[in-house]
Amino acid sequence: MFSLDINNEKTELAKTFVATLIELMKTDDKIIALDADLGSASGLEKIKKTNPDRFIDVGIAEANMTGIAAGLSAVGFIPFIHSFAPFVSRRNYDQLYMAGAYAHNTVNIFGSDPGFAVGPNGGTHTSFEDVALMREIPEAIVCDASDAVLLEWIVKTFAKLKGIHYVRANRKGVKNIYKKGSTFELGKANVLNEGKDILIVCAGQLVSDALDACKILADKNVSAQVIDMFCIKPLDAETLLKCAAGKKAVMSFENHSIVGGLGSAVAEVLAENAVGVKFKRIGVNDRFGEVGSQEYLQKTFGLTAQNLVEQALTLLGKN
């Protein structure tokens, strides 16, 4: 199981992704990595040195990359594809759906720099809808990795499964949350701390900010529980309902649109089970991305610990 190792140290998740693939390739000759002209940015070009026959750079042709991956799967290989989140999800969605899922092929997908993590690359490279899209693919698994330890575990787990598997994460430095060697369970949320007043359901890079908000709320005499719902599909409804029971309010917190993502998935469970509790989605509200630093964009879209605190206090009637 998992243990926490929360600190201010950061790990570059692209390096974790590449290192994990190289490790897997040592014992499984079916693993193949594909990239869409981002080998230097992702670090996947390192595989050229360690396993030159196991890396394919297709250029700026994401749909073609997915078709190649599906073909490799059809003859027994285990493909992992990478590009920025909007290009590996939105741009080649039909190929993922038809050549991948509908044809019962396996495609493991790493969508990097989702949401505000894209930074100065701007609106054309911003994805606030990738989770919503991937949730709609039948039988797909959709994850949002909060740190390097969790990302490594997800990649290794995907390598053992058949089907369409998507994980999103900032390829740059992200704060550590979990202790090395921790293990997890797909479809099972991680309860990071207990609290009796409000439940915060989060995923990905914002888990760290949710934990920061928890400390601020504690100073204001608000007890907050935080769960890392890293596996958004299938969602852990059992843990969600258990943690929501007796709370004054529930909030979702995501680096994604409030439409179709984690917040929508949480709302569906609460509504279908007639949970009578105040609920608020904190995410991007019907907006396109824009140019700016990660820090600027995170603040602009209201995805900070401070905004989460303010929204929580308002929801609880304490503002």
Helices and strands as residue ranges (DSSP letters): E 10-12, H 13-27, E 31-35, H 39-42, H 46-50, G 52-54, E 55-57, H 62-74, E 78-84, H 85-88, H 93-95, I 96-102, E 107-112, G 115-121, G 123-125, H 130-135, E 141-144, H 148-158, E 164-169, E 173-175, E 190-193, E 198-202, H 206-219, E 224-228, E 231-233, H 237-244, E 249-257, H 262-272, E 278-284, H 294-300, H 305-315
